[in-house]
Amino acid sequence: MAKLFEPLTIGGVTLPNRIQVSPMCQYSAVEGVAQDWHLIHLGGLMMSGAGLLIAEATAVEPAGRITHGCLGLWNDAQEAALTDLVARIRPLSSARLGIQLSHAGRRGSARSIADRGRGESLPPEEGAWTTKGPSALAYNDQWAVPEAMSVEAITQLTRAFAESASRAVRAGFEVIEIHGAHGYLLHQFLSPRTNHRTDAYGGSPEGRMRFPLEVVEAVRAVLPAHCALGFRVNSTDWHPEGLKLDDAMVLAEALKARGVDYVTMSAGNLVPDAQIPPASPGHQVPFAARVKAETGLTAAAVGMITDPLQAEAILTEGQADMIALARGFLDDPRWGWHAAAMLGVDADYPPQYLRARPNNWRGYHRVHPEAKRVDSAKQADRPNNSGWDRPTG
Ligand SMILES: Cc1cc2nc3c(=O)[nH]c(=O)nc-3n(C[C@H](O)[C@H](O)[C@H](O)COP(=O)(O)O)c2cc1C
């Protein structure tokens, strides 16, 4: 059996395989409420062959959104919409559902790409809001200066993360991922480039980690045993005076001590003068490999992993436990099925699509002669995980 298709247990959740659909903002919510777009987008990705599908960065309070179109989970209407969405899509496959909880901090109040934005602050006439940050430091002169958060505001926001996590669990998500990366609020607290506080929430590495770790503790405390907790780590600031991979290892140990079940080792943009090298295939895999080797935490690798054989090699070489893809799944929403074909694994097709299974028609092997053939006797007995009856004709 290919390693990519071996089950993986994270916390109270056993994933049917090690392929993750990485969280992807869709900028398509209305007042933070999921729409038909989310049903189509996430419903389609349930039939992708992935074992874990993590819904996009979801704000824990209104000011935590990146744009007006971001998902939110701070009120009943948002919870009801996600509850309905989960109930509809969960029967589509054996994939498990997660959600990423987030706060944009100083990168909030931005114009959405759906409105042809290029990542700049909204002007007041487009409904700009006051952003928050560890310190009153703007990203650059195109961005508004955030309000430095008071200790009361930090305490209140910690509670908001926990409340959103409770809402997510009630909605039916089993994996809760905290967004600690990509230049958003928790990352802004972690980095000395953006956190210039002199109180208990700044200064030393312990001070800068305090708020993100309090969020982790608060969310952990509300998660039932059947769920799992993840954290997206920013492995480096790509800046000589910013966080380095060594700092990410210290954070990872602290996350492990607080019961985080897995980390995804990413690295996004915190400051405009970051010196980010051009992305190459698997460029962030060494981050996952180091955290896995040094801390023993379950590690997901993400970033320019596009080829099933590349994904399989990352796992068999012990560099990561899970493989997350974002753009790869937008490009090919059946990536997991196609990876199964390449690796000779019997994938989980819904009955409506069984005729497209590579062994059931010649088309796939004509285009991909390198794909392995699966024992089709086994296919006849495969369980139907879809909740639908098998077709009769
Ligand atoms: C459309 C889009 C939206 C994204 N939104 C999020 C997000 O909500 N949260 C997050 O942590 N990363 C987000 N990312 C980053 C991806 O999850 C992933 O880390 C990154 O794209 C690198 O993986 P890839 O090379 O497979 O695309 C987004 C990426 C894309 C392409």
The ligand as a Tripos MOL2 file, in Angstrom:
@<TRIPOS>MOLECULE
LIG
   31    33     1     0     0
SMALL
NO_CHARGES

@<TRIPOS>ATOM
      1 C1         -6.8260   30.6550   -3.2670 C.3       1 LIG1
      2 C2         -5.9500   30.4170   -2.0720 C.ar      1 LIG1
      3 C3         -6.4140   30.7530   -0.8160 C.ar      1 LIG1
      4 C4         -5.6440   30.4760    0.3220 C.ar      1 LIG1
      5 N1         -6.1720   30.6930    1.5650 N.ar      1 LIG1
      6 C5         -5.5270   30.2360    2.6540 C.ar      1 LIG1
      7 C6         -6.1560   30.1880    3.9170 C.ar      1 LIG1
      8 O1         -7.3400   30.4990    4.0650 O.2       1 LIG1
      9 N2         -5.4180   29.7790    4.9730 N.ar      1 LIG1
     10 C7         -4.1210   29.3420    4.8540 C.ar      1 LIG1
     11 O2         -3.4850   28.9930    5.8390 O.2       1 LIG1
     12 N3         -3.5240   29.3310    3.6440 N.ar      1 LIG1
     13 C8         -4.2070   29.7250    2.5540 C.ar      1 LIG1
     14 N4         -3.6240   29.6250    1.3170 N.ar      1 LIG1
     15 C9         -2.2890   29.0150    1.2180 C.3       1 LIG1
     16 C10        -2.4350   27.5230    0.9060 C.3       1 LIG1
     17 O3         -3.1670   26.8330    1.9040 O.3       1 LIG1
     18 C11        -1.0710   26.8580    0.7030 C.3       1 LIG1
     19 O4         -0.3520   26.9170    1.9110 O.3       1 LIG1
     20 C12        -0.2600   27.5350   -0.3910 C.3       1 LIG1
     21 O5         -1.0690   27.8370   -1.5140 O.3       1 LIG1
     22 C13         0.8970   26.6430   -0.8550 C.3       1 LIG1
     23 O6          0.4100   25.3910   -1.2830 O.3       1 LIG1
     24 P1          0.2160   25.0290   -2.8560 P.3       1 LIG1
     25 O7          1.5600   25.2140   -3.5100 O.co2     1 LIG1
     26 O8         -0.2250   23.5970   -2.8550 O.co2     1 LIG1
     27 O9         -0.8010   25.9540   -3.4410 O.co2     1 LIG1
     28 C14        -4.3570   29.9150    0.1750 C.ar      1 LIG1
     29 C15        -3.8840   29.6230   -1.0930 C.ar      1 LIG1
     30 C16        -4.6560   29.8480   -2.2010 C.ar      1 LIG1
     31 C17        -4.1240   29.4620   -3.5610 C.3       1 LIG1
@<TRIPOS>BOND
     1     1     2 1
     2     2     3 ar
     3     2    30 ar
     4     3     4 ar
     5     4     5 ar
     6     4    28 ar
     7     5     6 ar
     8     6     7 ar
     9     6    13 1
    10     7     8 2
    11     7     9 ar
    12     9    10 ar
    13    10    11 2
    14    10    12 ar
    15    12    13 ar
    16    13    14 ar
    17    14    15 1
    18    14    28 ar
    19    15    16 1
    20    16    17 1
    21    16    18 1
    22    18    19 1
    23    18    20 1
    24    20    21 1
    25    20    22 1
    26    22    23 1
    27    23    24 1
    28    24    25 2
    29    24    26 1
    30    24    27 1
    31    28    29 ar
    32    29    30 ar
    33    30    31 1
@<TRIPOS>SUBSTRUCTURE
     1 LIG1         1 GROUP 0 **** ****
